[in-house]
Amino acid sequence: MVKNITPRQSEIVGILLMVLSVLVLLSLVSYNPTEEPTLSPEIKSRNLLGYFGIFVSHFLIKMTIGWGALSFPIILGIAGGGLFTRRPYDFITRQCLYFLGLGIWLGIFFWTAEILISSEPENITHSGLVSAFLGIFLYDIIGSLGLTLTLFFSMTLLVSGYFNWSVYNGCKIAVEYLKFQIEKIRRIINERWASIENK
């Protein structure tokens, strides 16, 4: 049904999404953890967008995926820019899903860093409530080492999927490079050893 909208409607929706993207971004970058939506309108806000900014940043950062919520204005910008420039819907959807995955990954990463550095799983200032729940779930099942490895491999899959890189080819190149460096070191050692023996 969305695909049946006219080019003019697509442009209007695209512009609105891009404007919303900028507003959400400004709200997030001026987020202050001490400011809650219950703050009296009479108290001066530090957020660039006032009460709207406090509400948006509180909900997106504290209640969802922490600083990974910076992916939301990017997603809105991609969707808006894609509609405005009439990019294929499959392309827009794919880009948005990858950045959503990156946002969730960042939230869990911040929670993991918090628990490994300060051992405070209840601190969700940077990770957000949803990321904390996911982090605790994974931590209880696979432990800190398993969670760290999961984060590493999931980021590898995200990056390789986004840029359409082959993980196998990447590993093959890395192994070949490692072999080349080892052989280079071995030749240098042999040459030095030979020069010592000749003396």
C-alpha positions as CSV (number, residue, x, y, z in Angstrom):
1,M,0.0,0.0,0.0
2,V,2.9,2.4,0.8
3,K,4.3,1.7,-2.7
4,N,1.2,3.2,-4.3
5,I,1.8,6.8,-3.0
6,T,2.4,9.4,-5.6
7,P,5.8,11.0,-6.2
8,R,4.5,14.3,-4.7
9,Q,3.3,12.5,-1.5
10,S,6.6,10.7,-1.4
11,E,8.5,14.0,-1.5
12,I,6.3,15.5,1.3
13,V,6.7,12.5,3.5
14,G,10.4,12.4,2.8
15,I,10.9,16.1,3.8
16,L,8.8,15.6,7.0
17,L,10.9,12.6,8.0
18,M,14.1,14.4,7.4
19,V,12.9,17.4,9.5
20,L,11.9,14.9,12.2
21,S,15.3,13.3,11.9
22,V,17.0,16.7,12.7
23,L,14.7,17.4,15.6
24,V,15.3,13.9,17.1
25,L,19.1,14.3,16.6
26,L,19.1,17.7,18.4
27,S,17.1,16.2,21.2
28,L,19.5,13.3,21.7
29,V,22.7,15.2,21.5
30,S,21.5,17.7,24.2
31,Y,20.2,14.9,26.5
32,N,20.7,15.4,30.2
33,P,20.1,12.3,32.4
34,T,19.0,14.6,35.3
35,E,16.1,16.0,33.2
36,E,12.9,13.9,33.3
37,P,9.6,14.4,31.4
38,T,8.0,15.2,34.8
39,L,10.1,18.3,34.9
40,S,8.0,21.4,35.5
41,P,7.7,23.6,32.3
42,E,8.6,26.6,34.5
43,I,12.2,25.2,35.1
44,K,14.6,26.1,32.3
45,S,15.6,23.1,30.3
46,R,19.2,22.4,29.0
47,N,17.8,20.5,26.1
48,L,18.0,22.4,22.8
49,L,14.4,21.6,22.0
50,G,12.9,22.2,25.5
51,Y,10.2,19.9,26.8
52,F,9.8,18.1,23.5
53,G,13.6,17.3,23.5
54,I,13.5,16.1,27.1
55,F,10.6,13.7,26.4
56,V,12.1,12.4,23.2
57,S,15.6,11.9,24.5
58,H,14.4,10.4,27.8
59,F,12.3,7.9,26.1
60,L,14.7,6.9,23.3
61,I,17.9,6.9,25.4
62,K,16.8,5.8,28.9
63,M,13.8,3.6,28.0
64,T,15.1,1.9,24.8
65,I,18.7,1.4,23.6
66,G,20.7,4.1,25.3
67,W,23.2,6.0,23.1
68,G,22.4,3.4,20.4
69,A,19.3,5.6,19.9
70,L,21.4,7.8,17.8
71,S,20.6,5.3,15.1
72,F,16.9,6.5,15.1
73,P,17.6,9.9,13.5
74,I,19.8,8.2,11.0
75,I,17.0,5.8,10.2
76,L,14.5,8.6,9.8
77,G,17.0,10.5,7.6
78,I,17.6,7.5,5.4
79,A,13.9,6.8,5.1
80,G,13.2,10.5,4.4
81,G,16.0,10.9,2.0
82,G,15.2,7.7,0.2
83,L,11.5,8.7,-0.2
84,F,12.5,12.2,-1.4
85,T,15.0,10.9,-4.0
86,R,12.6,8.0,-4.9
87,R,15.0,5.2,-4.0
88,P,13.8,1.6,-4.2
89,Y,11.8,0.6,-1.1
90,D,13.9,-2.5,-0.7
91,F,17.1,-0.4,-0.5
92,I,15.5,2.0,2.1
93,T,14.3,-1.0,4.2
94,R,17.7,-2.7,4.1
95,Q,19.5,0.4,5.1
96,C,17.1,1.1,8.0
97,L,17.3,-2.4,9.3
98,Y,21.1,-2.4,9.4
99,F,21.2,0.9,11.3
100,L,18.5,-0.5,13.7
101,G,20.8,-3.5,14.3
102,L,23.7,-1.2,14.9
103,G,21.7,0.8,17.4
104,I,20.7,-2.3,19.4
105,W,24.3,-3.5,19.2
106,L,25.6,-0.2,20.6
107,G,23.1,-0.3,23.5
108,I,24.2,-3.9,24.5
109,F,27.9,-2.8,24.0
110,F,27.5,0.1,26.4
111,W,25.8,-2.2,29.0
112,T,28.5,-4.8,28.6
113,A,31.2,-2.2,29.0
114,E,29.5,-0.9,32.2
115,I,29.3,-4.3,33.8
116,L,32.9,-5.2,32.9
117,I,34.3,-1.9,34.0
118,S,32.2,-1.1,37.1
119,S,30.1,-4.2,37.7
120,E,26.9,-2.2,37.9
121,P,24.3,-4.0,35.8
122,E,21.6,-1.7,37.1
123,N,23.2,1.4,35.6
124,I,21.3,2.0,32.4
125,T,22.4,5.6,31.9
126,H,24.2,4.9,28.6
127,S,22.7,1.6,27.6
128,G,18.9,2.1,28.1
129,L,16.3,-0.2,29.6
130,V,15.7,-2.5,26.5
131,S,19.5,-3.0,26.0
132,A,19.9,-3.7,29.7
133,F,17.3,-6.4,29.6
134,L,18.9,-8.0,26.5
135,G,22.3,-7.7,28.0
136,I,21.2,-9.3,31.3
137,F,19.5,-12.1,29.3
138,L,22.6,-12.9,27.3
139,Y,24.9,-12.5,30.3
140,D,22.9,-14.9,32.4
141,I,23.0,-17.5,29.6
142,I,26.5,-17.2,28.2
143,G,28.5,-15.1,30.7
144,S,30.8,-12.2,30.2
145,L,33.2,-13.9,27.8
146,G,30.3,-15.3,25.7
147,L,28.6,-11.9,25.6
148,T,31.9,-10.2,24.5
149,L,32.4,-12.8,21.7
150,T,28.8,-12.5,20.6
151,L,29.2,-8.7,20.3
152,F,32.4,-9.1,18.3
153,F,30.9,-11.7,15.9
154,S,27.6,-9.9,15.5
155,M,29.4,-6.6,14.6
156,T,31.5,-8.6,12.1
157,L,28.2,-9.9,10.5
158,L,26.6,-6.4,10.6
159,V,29.6,-4.8,8.8
160,S,30.1,-7.6,6.3
161,G,26.4,-7.6,5.5
162,Y,26.1,-3.8,5.1
163,F,29.1,-3.6,2.8
164,N,28.4,-6.9,1.2
165,W,31.8,-8.3,2.1
166,S,32.5,-12.0,2.4
167,V,33.6,-13.1,5.9
168,Y,35.3,-16.1,4.4
169,N,37.3,-14.0,1.9
170,G,38.3,-11.6,4.7
171,C,39.5,-14.5,6.9
172,K,41.4,-15.9,3.9
173,I,43.1,-12.5,3.2
174,A,44.0,-12.2,7.0
175,V,45.5,-15.6,7.0
176,E,47.6,-15.0,3.9
177,Y,48.8,-11.7,5.3
178,L,49.7,-13.4,8.6
179,K,51.6,-16.1,6.7
180,F,53.5,-13.4,4.7
181,Q,54.5,-11.6,7.9
182,I,55.7,-14.8,9.6
183,E,57.7,-15.7,6.5
184,K,59.2,-12.3,6.4
185,I,60.2,-12.5,10.1
186,R,61.6,-16.0,9.5
187,R,63.8,-14.7,6.6
188,I,65.1,-11.8,8.6
189,I,66.0,-14.2,11.5
190,N,67.7,-16.6,9.1
191,E,69.7,-13.8,7.5
192,R,70.8,-12.5,10.8
193,W,71.7,-16.0,12.0
194,A,73.7,-16.6,8.9
195,S,75.6,-13.4,9.2
196,I,76.5,-14.2,12.8
197,E,77.7,-17.7,11.8
198,N,79.9,-16.3,9.0
199,K,81.7,-14.1,11.5
